[in-house]
Amino acid sequence: MTISQTRGPAGWTVSGLLAEIADIGRDDGSYSRFSLSPEDRALRRWFIDRAQMLGLDVSIDPDANIWAWWGPEGTGAVLTGSHLDSVPGGGAYDGPLGVASSLAAVARLRARGFRPSRPVAVVVFTDEEGAGFGMPCLGSRLAAGVLPADRALELRARDGAPLAEAWQDAGMDAGELGPVEWLTTARCFVELHVEQGRGLADLDAPVAIASAVRPHGRWRLEFTGQGNHAGTTLMADRHDPVVPLAATVLAARRAATETSEESGAVATVGRVEVVPGGTNVIASAARMWLDCRAESADVVHAVVAQVEAEARAAAHQEGCGFEPVQESWTPRTAFDPELKATMAHVLGDVPELSTGAGHDAAVIAGIMPTGMLFVRNPTGASHTPDEYASPADCEAGATALATILEELAR
């Protein structure tokens, strides 16, 4: 994988920076860039190289997050950044747009001679999507102290390897996982992200301020049955865990659609595993992962409770076992009103939007004033190659971010 050299920092554009990494982890137009995979390591090297070209001092914390410092590393900093990892089959903008925009914003401020009176840091958080180790916002949760290290050490990579092994392979020590001082003592954090819906396209605006992240969580639903031969076991004698799993997928769709439109409830099953996975073998176990989101936590829990009840009943009817496990939960997160007011003041007349997508910013908002910027996505699609932001809108986002950082760091 070759990363081409771009113009000097003063001439950087967001689209130009993104073009440099366009071939990393790409397969038939989509991207699969899981944290600490070879693809992700190439992206991390690219970020470090570009940050050093800017004259920033780079460090990596014990949670594998990368920090690029403008000014002395320490407390009271103004933070920005996002993530570089992706979901399986993702697009080019979710995560990298925020990282490239942060680099471009700092480059513009430096080029015009701005000198911050407090430290500024661009951070790349580890495994925001959770596709690498099954825990969304892993790096920010650890650094913020909201995920205990012992819980993180129970996680495994997609190939089943323990998290500690992946850390060791990347030259880090998982025994040092935990809160990071310069995150927990920073002044504020502003994350730029491509919008993952059609709000800005419908409003005909290139940039918006985020008002809140809706509550959301992930649940693993496990069904256990009796493995057997597909050709010799009578239908009446089967205890097939795939049968209640299939019923539960439909139950999730039904539970979400039966709520009111105002609730904004959505439920998704995007991943299943069947054990042992043979075409001519009745499964002995089956697992599915449920993602549920809504405007309020009560609605999310009500939808999940209905899904679990129907799953338990379907498992009982098939003579199978059933166990639900909550893997993650993020409450409704309203972004800091004073920081939002500052952002609105310096940007002028820009809209506000809430989002059903999770972000590192929602984690960080629990420990410091946090804000977000969204950049228009005319397709309204995300977690797919169809997500998009025009070069002009990318530049509008970087300009807005630079303006905000200048105000916060002066």
C-alpha positions in Angstrom: 0.0 0.0 0.0 1.6 3.3 -1.2 0.7 6.7 0.2 1.5 9.5 -2.2 2.9 12.7 -1.1 0.6 15.7 -1.2 1.4 19.4 -1.4 2.8 21.1 1.7 0.5 21.7 4.6 -0.4 25.3 3.5 -2.0 23.8 0.4 -3.8 20.9 1.9 -7.4 20.2 1.0 -9.6 17.7 2.7 -10.4 15.9 -0.5 -6.7 15.8 -1.3 -5.9 14.2 2.1 -8.7 11.7 1.7 -7.5 10.8 -1.8 -4.1 9.8 -0.3 -5.7 7.0 1.6 -8.4 6.0 -0.9 -6.8 2.7 -1.8 -6.2 1.5 1.8 -8.6 -1.3 2.8 -10.7 -0.8 -0.3 -12.5 -3.8 -1.9 -15.0 -3.3 -4.8 -15.6 0.3 -3.7 -16.3 -0.4 0.0 -13.9 -0.2 2.9 -13.1 -2.7 5.7 -10.6 -1.1 8.0 -10.7 -2.8 11.4 -8.8 -1.4 14.2 -5.1 -2.5 14.5 -5.5 -4.6 11.3 -2.8 -4.1 8.6 -5.1 -1.6 6.8 -5.7 0.4 10.0 -1.9 0.4 10.8 -1.3 1.9 7.3 -3.9 4.6 8.0 -2.2 5.3 11.4 1.2 5.7 9.8 -0.4 8.1 7.3 -1.8 10.2 10.1 1.4 10.3 12.0 3.3 11.3 8.9 0.9 14.1 8.1 0.8 15.3 11.7 4.6 15.5 11.8 4.6 17.4 8.4 2.5 19.9 10.3 5.1 20.2 13.0 2.9 18.5 15.6 4.3 16.2 18.3 2.8 12.7 18.1 2.2 10.3 21.0 0.2 7.1 21.4 -1.6 6.5 24.7 -2.0 3.0 26.3 -5.5 2.7 24.8 -4.0 2.9 21.2 -5.4 6.4 20.6 -3.0 8.7 18.6 -2.5 12.3 19.7 -0.9 15.0 17.6 -0.1 18.1 19.7 0.2 21.7 18.7 1.7 23.1 21.9 2.8 21.3 25.0 1.2 18.0 25.7 -1.0 18.4 28.8 -4.1 19.6 30.6 -6.6 22.2 29.5 -6.3 21.4 25.8 -8.7 22.0 23.0 -9.3 18.7 21.3 -10.6 17.7 17.9 -10.4 14.6 15.7 -12.4 11.4 15.0 -11.5 7.9 13.9 -10.0 6.0 11.0 -11.5 2.5 11.4 -14.6 1.4 9.6 -17.5 -1.0 9.6 -17.3 -4.0 7.3 -18.1 -2.7 3.8 -18.2 0.9 4.9 -17.6 4.2 3.0 -14.8 6.6 2.6 -16.0 9.4 4.8 -17.3 8.0 8.1 -14.4 8.7 10.4 -11.6 9.8 8.0 -13.5 13.0 7.0 -13.2 14.2 10.6 -9.5 13.3 10.8 -8.6 14.9 7.5 -10.7 18.0 8.3 -8.9 18.4 11.6 -5.5 18.2 9.9 -6.6 20.7 7.3 -8.0 23.0 9.9 -4.8 23.1 11.9 -2.8 23.5 8.7 -4.9 26.6 7.8 -4.5 28.2 11.3 -0.7 27.6 11.2 -0.4 29.0 7.7 -2.0 32.3 8.7 0.2 32.6 11.8 -2.3 31.9 14.5 -0.7 31.0 17.8 -2.9 29.2 20.3 -2.8 30.3 23.9 -3.6 26.7 25.1 -2.6 23.3 23.7 -4.5 22.0 20.7 -4.6 18.2 19.9 -5.9 16.2 17.0 -6.8 12.7 18.3 -7.5 9.5 16.4 -9.6 7.2 18.6 -9.3 3.5 18.4 -12.2 1.2 17.2 -15.0 3.7 17.2 -17.1 1.4 15.1 -16.5 -1.6 17.3 -15.9 -3.8 14.3 -12.4 -4.7 15.5 -13.2 -5.8 19.1 -16.9 -5.7 19.5 -17.1 -2.6 21.7 -18.0 0.7 20.0 -15.9 3.7 20.9 -13.4 1.4 22.6 -10.5 3.9 22.7 -12.5 6.8 23.9 -14.4 4.7 26.5 -11.1 3.5 27.9 -9.4 6.9 27.8 -12.4 8.6 29.5 -12.4 6.0 32.2 -16.0 4.8 31.5 -14.9 1.3 30.4 -12.9 -0.7 33.0 -9.7 -2.2 31.8 -10.7 -5.7 33.0 -13.8 -5.5 30.9 -11.8 -4.5 27.8 -9.4 -7.4 28.3 -12.3 -9.8 27.9 -12.9 -8.6 24.4 -11.7 -10.5 21.3 -10.8 -9.5 17.8 -12.9 -10.7 14.9 -10.6 -13.7 14.4 -11.1 -14.7 18.1 -7.7 -13.4 19.3 -7.7 -11.8 22.7 -7.4 -8.0 22.8 -4.1 -8.2 24.7 -2.6 -10.2 21.8 -3.6 -7.5 19.3 -2.1 -4.8 21.5 1.1 -6.8 21.8 1.3 -7.3 18.0 1.0 -3.5 17.6 3.8 -2.9 20.1 1.7 -1.9 23.0 1.0 -3.3 26.5 -2.6 -4.0 27.3 -1.7 -4.1 31.0 -1.5 -0.3 30.9 -5.1 0.2 29.6 -7.0 3.0 31.4 -7.9 6.7 31.7 -5.7 9.2 29.9 -4.9 12.3 31.9 -4.8 14.8 29.1 -8.3 13.6 27.9 -9.9 13.7 31.3 -8.5 17.1 32.0 -9.0 18.8 28.6 -11.0 21.9 28.1 -13.3 20.7 25.4 -13.7 18.4 22.4 -15.2 19.2 18.9 -15.7 16.3 16.4 -16.5 16.8 12.8 -18.3 14.0 11.0 -20.1 13.4 7.8 -23.8 13.5 8.4 -25.3 10.0 8.4 -28.8 11.0 7.1 -30.5 13.5 4.8 -31.1 16.4 7.2 -28.6 18.8 5.6 -29.5 17.8 2.1 -33.2 18.6 2.8 -32.2 22.0 4.5 -29.8 22.8 1.6 -27.0 23.6 4.0 -23.4 22.4 3.9 -22.7 22.3 7.7 -24.7 21.8 10.9 -24.1 21.8 14.6 -25.1 18.6 16.4 -27.7 19.0 19.2 -27.7 15.5 20.6 -26.9 11.8 20.0 -29.9 9.6 20.6 -29.7 6.7 23.1 -28.6 3.4 21.6 -27.2 0.0 22.5 -26.1 -3.5 21.3 -27.4 -6.8 22.5 -26.0 -10.3 21.8 -28.8 -12.9 21.7 -27.6 -16.5 22.0 -29.7 -19.6 21.1 -28.5 -23.1 22.0 -29.9 -26.3 20.5 -28.9 -29.8 19.4 -26.6 -30.3 16.5 -27.5 -33.2 14.2 -27.5 -34.5 10.7 -29.5 -32.5 8.2 -30.6 -35.5 6.2 -31.5 -38.1 8.8 -33.1 -36.0 11.6 -36.9 -35.8 11.4 -38.3 -32.3 11.5 -40.3 -33.2 14.6 -37.1 -34.3 16.4 -35.1 -31.1 15.8 -34.0 -28.5 18.3 -32.6 -26.0 15.7 -31.4 -22.7 17.2 -31.6 -21.0 13.8 -35.4 -21.3 13.9 -35.9 -19.0 16.9 -33.1 -16.7 15.6 -35.0 -16.2 12.4 -38.2 -15.5 14.3 -36.4 -13.0 16.4 -35.1 -11.1 13.4 -38.7 -10.6 12.3 -39.7 -9.7 15.9 -37.1 -6.9 15.9 -38.5 -5.4 12.8 -42.0 -5.7 14.1 -41.2 -4.2 17.6 -39.6 -1.1 16.1 -42.2 -0.4 13.4 -45.1 -0.8 15.9 -43.8 2.2 18.0 -45.0 5.7 17.1 -43.2 7.6 14.3 -42.3 10.3 16.8 -40.2 7.8 18.8 -37.7 7.4 16.0 -37.2 3.7 17.0 -35.0 1.6 14.7 -33.9 -2.0 15.3 -31.3 -3.8 13.2 -29.8 -7.3 13.0 -26.7 -6.9 10.9 -24.6 -9.8 12.1 -25.4 -13.5 12.8 -23.2 -16.5 13.6 -24.3 -20.2 13.2 -22.2 -22.9 14.9 -20.7 -25.1 13.5 -21.8 -23.5 10.2 -22.1 -26.6 7.9 -24.6 -26.7 5.0 -25.6 -30.2 5.9 -25.5 -29.8 9.7 -28.3 -28.7 12.0 -26.7 -26.0 14.1 -25.9 -26.5 17.8 -25.8 -22.8 18.5 -26.7 -19.5 16.8 -26.0 -15.9 17.8 -27.4 -12.6 16.6 -26.5 -9.0 17.4 -29.3 -6.5 17.9 -28.7 -2.8 17.5 -31.6 -0.6 18.8 -31.9 3.2 18.9 -34.7 5.7 19.5 -35.3 9.3 20.7 -35.7 8.1 24.3 -34.1 5.4 26.4 -37.5 4.2 27.6 -38.5 3.4 24.0 -35.2 1.6 23.3 -35.6 -0.6 26.4 -39.3 -1.3 25.6 -38.4 -2.4 22.1 -35.6 -4.6 23.3 -37.8 -6.1 26.0 -40.4 -7.1 23.4 -37.8 -8.6 21.2 -36.3 -10.6 24.1 -39.8 -11.9 25.1 -40.5 -13.1 21.6 -37.1 -14.6 21.3 -37.5 -16.5 24.6 -40.9 -17.8 23.5 -39.6 -18.9 20.1 -36.7 -20.7 21.7 -39.0 -22.5 24.1 -41.2 -23.7 21.3 -38.2 -25.1 19.5 -36.8 -26.7 22.7 -33.8 -24.4 22.7 -32.0 -22.4 25.3 -31.9 -18.6 25.1 -29.6 -16.0 26.8 -29.5 -12.2 26.1 -26.4 -10.2 26.9 -26.2 -6.4 26.7 -22.8 -5.5 25.2 -22.9 -1.8 25.2 -25.2 1.2 26.0 -24.9 4.9 25.3 -27.6 7.1 26.9 -29.1 10.1 25.2 -26.3 12.7 25.0 -27.1 16.4 24.7 -24.1 18.4 23.7 -22.8 21.2 25.9 -25.1 24.3 25.5 -22.4 26.8 26.1 -20.1 25.2 23.6 -23.0 25.0 21.1 -23.7 28.7 21.6 -20.0 29.5 21.0 -20.0 27.4 17.8 -23.2 29.1 16.6 -21.9 32.6 17.4 -18.7 32.2 15.3 -20.4 30.3 12.5 -23.4 32.4 12.1 -26.7 31.0 10.8 -26.3 27.2 10.7 -28.9 24.6 11.5 -28.9 22.1 14.4 -29.5 18.4 14.0 -29.7 15.4 16.3 -28.4 12.0 15.2 -29.1 8.4 15.7 -25.5 7.5 15.0 -23.0 6.8 17.8 -19.8 8.8 18.1 -16.7 9.2 20.3 -18.1 12.6 21.0 -21.0 11.1 22.8 -18.6 9.3 25.2 -16.4 12.3 25.7 -19.5 14.5 26.5 -19.8 12.7 29.8 -16.5 14.2 31.1 -16.1 17.6 29.4 -17.9 20.1 27.2 -18.2 18.5 23.8 -19.7 19.5 20.4 -20.0 18.2 16.9 -20.2 19.5 13.4 -21.9 17.6 10.6 -21.0 18.0 6.9 -23.7 17.5 4.3 -24.1 14.0 2.8 -26.4 14.4 -0.3 -27.1 10.6 -0.5 -28.2 10.3 3.1 -26.5 6.9 3.1 -23.7 5.8 5.6 -21.9 2.6 6.5 -22.0 2.0 2.7 -19.9 3.1 -0.3 -22.8 5.4 -1.2 -21.9 7.9 1.6 -20.5 11.1 0.2 -19.5 14.7 0.8 -18.6 17.0 -2.1 -15.2 18.7 -2.2 -16.8 22.1 -1.6 -18.7 20.9 1.4 -15.6 19.2 2.8 -13.8 22.5 2.6 -16.7 24.3 4.2 -16.5 21.8 7.1 -12.8 22.3 7.5 -13.2 26.1 7.4 -16.0 25.9 10.1 -13.8 23.7 12.3 -10.8 26.0 11.9 -12.9 29.0 12.9 -14.2 27.2 16.0 -10.7 26.0 17.1 -9.3 29.5 16.7 -12.1 30.8 19.0 -11.6 28.1 21.6 -7.8 28.2 21.6 -7.2 32.0 21.5 
